[in-house]
Amino acid sequence: MIKPLVAGNWKMNGTSQSVQEIKALDEKARAANAAEKCDILICPPSTLLVAFSHILKDSPIKLGGQDCHANATGAHTGDISAEMLADSGADYVIVGHSERRMDHKERDCDVKAKAEAGWRAGLKVILCVGELIGERSADLTLKVIERQLKNSLPEGATADNLIIAYEPVWAIGTGLTPTVSDVAEVHDFMRKTLIDLLGDQIGGNMKLLYGGSVKPGNAKELMAASNVNGALVGGASLKADDFAGIIAAYE
């Protein structure tokens, strides 16, 4: 059995006032014994990692960074290294998110280098893949996912150090959501591809998350899709009530 993971990506949202939301989420997670059913992760802006790490010191909720530079140190103004994230209290890091691939022109090789950097710092890596609306319309979804997996996966991947998140780019923040059968098709394909690349033991046990307009109202149905082992949640992770509602899909 693969223990699900429900991860929240706050993106460029949150200030010191957000402490109240993280405290509320911690209380809800403890009260519901949520960590017995799924792992829980919040990826806030790096400016909040230290503050949140103090609040969540003994909490079942883990923390992650939203991105990292491939290098440990250097003249990279405005960037943050995986080692800095770990030092700030992070246990995970997201790499290859579509907003990074699109806004910052990150290539598969860049994503691969960042994943290696996360491991170097002792972080678990969530590696994102997903297709554009034009690619889906052209029936290229599975080819895009296959290319991204094959070219972004570093050597040394295991079910303990790597998680794959499928986020169709056209469903992020748009309110549009693939059908459950669409999600299952991609997740089944990812599972097969990972087994082909890494073998049954690793590829068959790696967590596969779905992300893209996940909300309390559709979480239970999406999380029940074939080979979906959790969610990478955007906007709905900013409010404790909404995120707790998604976590409740595993009750």
C-alpha positions in Angstrom: 0.0 0.0 0.0 1.2 3.5 -0.9 0.5 6.0 1.8 -1.1 9.1 0.1 0.3 12.6 0.3 -1.7 15.8 0.2 0.6 18.7 -0.5 -0.3 22.4 -0.6 1.6 24.7 -2.9 1.0 28.3 -1.7 2.9 29.8 -4.7 3.5 33.6 -4.3 0.9 34.0 -1.5 1.2 34.4 2.2 2.7 36.9 4.7 3.3 36.8 8.5 -0.5 37.0 8.9 -0.8 33.5 7.4 0.5 32.1 10.6 -3.1 31.9 11.8 -4.1 29.6 8.9 -1.2 27.2 9.5 -2.1 27.1 13.2 -5.7 26.3 12.3 -4.7 23.6 9.9 -2.4 22.0 12.5 -5.3 21.9 15.0 -7.6 20.4 12.4 -5.1 17.8 11.3 -4.4 16.7 14.9 -8.1 16.6 15.8 -8.9 14.3 12.9 -5.8 12.1 13.3 -5.3 13.0 9.6 -1.6 11.9 9.5 -2.7 8.3 10.1 -4.5 8.3 6.7 -2.1 10.4 4.6 1.0 12.5 4.8 0.5 16.2 4.8 2.8 18.9 3.3 2.7 22.7 3.0 5.0 24.5 0.6 4.8 28.2 1.5 7.0 31.0 0.2 10.5 30.6 1.5 10.0 33.8 3.6 7.6 31.8 5.8 9.6 28.5 6.2 11.4 29.4 9.4 8.3 30.8 11.1 6.2 27.8 10.1 8.9 25.4 11.1 8.7 26.7 14.7 4.9 26.4 14.7 4.9 22.9 13.2 7.8 21.6 15.3 5.9 18.6 16.7 3.2 18.6 14.0 2.3 15.8 11.5 2.5 18.5 8.9 5.7 18.7 6.9 7.2 21.7 5.1 8.6 22.1 1.6 10.1 24.6 -0.7 8.5 25.6 -4.1 11.8 25.5 -6.1 15.5 25.5 -5.7 18.6 26.4 -7.6 20.8 23.5 -8.9 23.9 24.9 -7.1 24.5 24.9 -3.4 26.0 28.4 -3.3 27.1 31.1 -5.7 26.3 34.4 -7.4 22.7 33.7 -8.2 20.8 36.8 -6.9 17.3 36.1 -5.8 17.6 32.3 -6.0 17.6 29.9 -3.1 19.5 26.6 -2.7 18.1 23.3 -1.6 20.5 23.5 1.4 19.0 26.8 2.4 15.5 25.3 2.3 16.6 22.4 4.5 18.3 24.8 6.9 15.0 26.7 7.1 13.0 23.6 8.1 12.0 22.1 4.7 11.8 18.3 4.2 10.6 18.5 0.6 11.1 20.6 -2.5 8.9 21.0 -5.7 10.8 21.0 -9.0 9.6 21.4 -12.6 6.3 23.0 -11.8 4.6 24.2 -15.0 4.8 27.8 -13.8 8.6 27.4 -13.6 8.8 25.6 -16.9 6.8 28.3 -18.6 7.6 31.6 -16.8 11.3 30.8 -16.4 11.8 28.6 -19.5 13.1 25.7 -17.4 14.0 22.7 -19.6 13.8 19.0 -18.6 17.6 19.1 -18.0 17.2 22.0 -15.6 14.5 20.1 -13.7 16.7 17.1 -13.5 19.6 19.2 -12.0 17.2 20.7 -9.4 16.0 17.3 -8.4 19.6 16.2 -7.9 20.1 19.3 -5.8 17.2 18.5 -3.6 18.6 15.0 -2.9 22.0 16.5 -2.2 20.4 18.5 0.6 18.5 15.5 2.0 15.1 16.7 0.7 12.4 14.6 -0.8 11.6 15.8 -4.3 8.2 16.4 -5.9 8.8 16.4 -9.7 6.0 18.0 -11.8 4.9 17.0 -15.3 2.0 18.1 -17.4 0.8 19.1 -20.8 -0.4 22.4 -22.4 -4.0 22.7 -23.7 -2.7 22.7 -27.3 -0.8 19.5 -26.6 -3.9 17.8 -25.2 -6.0 19.0 -28.1 -3.4 17.5 -30.5 -3.6 14.2 -28.6 0.0 14.6 -27.4 -0.6 14.3 -23.7 1.0 10.9 -23.1 4.0 11.7 -25.4 4.7 14.9 -23.4 4.4 13.1 -20.1 6.8 10.3 -21.4 9.3 12.9 -22.6 9.2 14.8 -19.3 9.6 11.7 -17.2 12.4 10.2 -19.3 14.4 13.5 -19.5 13.7 14.9 -16.0 14.3 11.9 -13.8 17.8 11.8 -12.3 19.7 8.5 -11.7 19.1 7.2 -8.2 15.4 7.8 -8.0 13.6 5.7 -5.4 10.1 5.6 -4.0 11.4 7.3 -0.9 13.2 10.2 -2.5 11.0 11.1 -5.4 7.3 11.8 -6.0 5.7 12.6 -9.3 2.9 15.1 -9.7 0.8 15.3 -12.8 -0.6 18.8 -13.3 -2.3 19.5 -16.7 -1.2 23.1 -17.3 -4.6 24.0 -18.6 -6.3 23.0 -15.3 -4.1 25.0 -13.0 -6.0 27.9 -11.5 -8.6 27.9 -14.3 -11.4 26.0 -12.6 -11.2 23.4 -15.4 -10.7 19.8 -14.3 -10.0 16.7 -16.4 -12.5 13.9 -16.0 -11.6 11.1 -13.6 -11.0 8.8 -16.6 -8.6 11.4 -18.1 -6.6 11.5 -14.8 -6.6 7.7 -14.5 -5.3 7.3 -18.0 -2.3 9.6 -17.4 -1.6 8.1 -14.0 -1.8 4.6 -15.3 0.6 5.6 -18.1 3.0 7.2 -15.6 3.0 4.1 -13.5 3.8 1.9 -16.5 6.5 4.3 -17.7 8.1 4.4 -14.2 8.1 0.7 -13.9 9.7 0.4 -17.3 12.3 3.0 -16.4 13.0 2.0 -12.7 11.6 -1.5 -12.2 8.7 -2.9 -10.3 10.0 -2.2 -6.8 10.7 1.5 -7.4 8.3 2.5 -10.1 5.5 0.4 -8.7 5.7 2.1 -5.3 6.4 5.7 -6.1 3.7 8.2 -5.1 1.8 9.8 -8.0 0.0 13.0 -7.2 -2.7 14.8 -9.2 -2.8 18.6 -9.2 -5.0 21.1 -11.0 -8.2 22.7 -9.6 -8.4 20.2 -6.7 -11.1 21.4 -4.3 -13.0 19.8 -1.3 -15.9 19.2 -3.6 -14.0 17.1 -6.2 -11.1 15.7 -4.1 -12.7 12.4 -3.1 -13.6 11.5 -6.7 -10.2 12.5 -8.0 -8.2 10.8 -5.2 -10.1 7.6 -5.9 -8.9 7.5 -9.6 -6.5 4.6 -10.6 -2.9 5.2 -9.5 -3.6 8.5 -7.8 -1.8 8.6 -4.5 -2.6 12.1 -3.4 -2.9 15.7 -4.5 -0.7 18.7 -5.1 -3.1 21.5 -4.3 -2.8 25.2 -5.2 -5.3 27.9 -4.3 -7.4 25.6 -2.1 -4.4 25.0 0.2 -4.3 28.7 1.4 -7.3 28.3 3.7 -7.2 25.7 6.5 -10.9 24.8 6.1 -10.5 24.1 2.3 -7.3 22.2 2.7 -8.7 20.1 5.6 -11.7 19.4 3.4 -9.3 17.9 0.7 -7.4 15.9 3.3 -10.8 14.5 4.5 -11.1 12.7 1.2 -9.0 10.0 2.9 -11.2 9.6 5.9 
